Amino acid sequence: MAEGGNRVAIEGEAVVDSIWTSRVRALWDTASTMADLAEQEDVADPWKFRASSLVFLAFALEAWLNHHCAELFGEDRWEREFEQSLKPRAKLLLLAAKRGIEIDSWGHDPWQSFDTCFKLRNACAHSKTGKRSAEKPNRDLTSIHFTPLHQLVSSDDLTRFRAAADEIIKRFAEKGDADLRQSDWGATFTAHRIQVRSGGNEEE
């Protein structure tokens, strides 16, 4: 594993897991921070922070899904057969089926907001330039892929998405899945030695 250009040897599986969960927590914290900044009275262009929060929230949710699905299926099999080919909804369905959690309707929260969050994330990632022309005078430009970014996510939308994410993670935590947003990764990380081999120096 490379860190700062140095080769790092990590002792203990707990540290590996801690480094990984710290990334999920960092994604979650970034989403929360961006959402909070969007609500500041003196902030310019709050939509920028809302859009950023949306994207990082989706990143955090998919990282959370990938972690628990890899635990269920084994890391090698998950990466080889599922991780890149399944969309977030399919990953959630797979994990829910394994945990005995019923997703009764994608038309109701928290599942509807989960779905919408990823649709909007994809709209950010795959935005399109659209215009009507003589060849396409009636082109439909109402798709979210054409929606201006400052109109994509409202404050109410973001509040609903965050509440839905909280509820989903809570339901899975009740089935035994770790709530990686609250992992005590720092304590575990520093409890194990990380040797950075660079000119004989060691860091803990």
N, C-alpha and C positions, 0 to 999 in steps of 0.2 A: 504494500500500500504506500502510495507516495503522499507526502505531506510537506509542503514548502520546499519541494525539490529534494528532500531527503528520503532515504529508505527507512521505513518504520517497521519494526517487528513488534507485534502485539501479543502479549501473553494473556491467555484466558478468554474463553468464549464470551464471558460476561462483558468484557470490554468491547468486543466486536459488536455485540448486540447494543451496547450503550451508545457507541458511536452512531450506529444506524438509527436508533430511536431518537437521538439528539437531532438528527436531520428532520424527522417527522415533527418533532416539537418546534424546531426552528421555523419550519414552513407554517405551522399553525400560529406561532407567535407573530410571524410576519403578517399573516392575514388579519390577525386581531389588531395589530398596531396600525396597519393601513386603514382599517375600518374606523378605528378611534380617531385617527388624524383627519379623516373625511368629515367628521362631525365637529371639528374645531371651528369656532366662529370666524377666526381671522384667516383661515386657510384659503389660498387661491385655488381655483379649479378642483373642488372636492371630488369631482367625478374621476379624476386620475387616481385618487387613493381608493375609491370604491372599485374601480376596474382592477387595480392591483390586488386588492383584498380578495376579490372574486377569483382571480387566477391562482393566487397562493392557497386559497381555501380548497380549490379543486386539486391542486398539487398535493396538499396534505392528505386529503381524503383518498386519493389513488395510492399514495405511498402507504397509508394505513391498510388499505385493501391488499396491496401487494405483499406486505409483511405477513399478514395473517393467512393469506392464501398459500404463501410459500411454506409456512409452518404446517399447514394441513396436507399439502401435496408433496412436500419435500422441495428444497430450493432448486435442485437440478431439473426435476420434472416440471416444476412451475415455470421456470425460465424457458425451458425447451419447448413445452407444449402449449402454454396458456398465456403467459404474461403479455407478449406483444400482439397476440391475435384476438384477445378478448377486450371489449370495450368496458368502461367502468360499470355500466348497468349489468352486464353479464358477470363481471367479477363479483358484484354485490349479490346477485342472485345465487351464484355458486356458493359463496360464503354463507349466505342466509340458509340455504338448503342444508348445508353441513351442520349448521348450528341450531336448526329447528326453528328458525325465525320466519314467520309468514309475512310476505310482502303482499298485502291484500289488494292494493290498488295503486297504480302509478299516477292516478288522478288525485291523490290525497297526500298531504304531508305526513311524514317527512320525506317520503319517496319521491313525490312530485318535485319538491325543491332540489333534491339530490340530482334528479334528471335534468332540471332546468339549469342548474349550476354548471353542469358539464356541457350542455348545449351552448351556453353563453361563453364558456371557456373556449370551446371549439370555434365559436364565431370570432373571438379575438385572435385565435391562432390562424384562422383561415379566412380572414377578411377579404372581401372582393371589391373591386372597383366596378361600379355599375352605372350605366347610363342608357337612356333611350336613344335610339337612332332611327334613321329612315328605314333601316332593315328590320329593327325591332322596336316599333313605335309603342307597343303595349307591354314592353318588358316589365315583369313584376319586380319592383325594388323594395318590397315590404319584408323580404327575408331578413332574419337577424344578421345574416352575413353582410348585409348592406347598411345596417343600422349604424349611425354615427356613434362613436365610442362614448361620447358624453351623454348619450341617451340610453345606453345599453343596460345600466344597472342603477336603480334608484336606491335611496337609503332604506326604504321599506323592504325592497327586494333583498338587499344584503342582510338585513336583520333576520329575515325569514330563512335565508340560506344557512346562516350561522346557527340559528335555533334548530333547524333540521339536522345539521351535522352533529350538534350536541346530542339530539335525541337518538340518532342512529348509533353513534358510538356508545351511548349509555345502554341501549338495548343489547348490543353485542358484549359490552362489559359484564352485563348481568349473566351472560352465558360463559364467561370465563376469559374473554379476550381482553388483553391489556389495553388500557386507555393510554396510548402512547403520548398523548398531549401532556400528561402529568408524570411521565417517567422520571425517576430520580437519577438521571443519567450522569450528572456531574459527580455525585458521590461515588458511583460505581466506577466511573472513568478514572478518578484520581486514586482509587483504592488499588489499582493494578499498575504495574510498571510498564511504561512505553519507552522503549529504547530507540532513540533516534541516532542512527549511526552516521555521524558526520564529523570527521576529525576527532573521533573518540569521545564526543560529548554525549551526555545522556540527559534526557528531560523526563520529568514525571508529570 
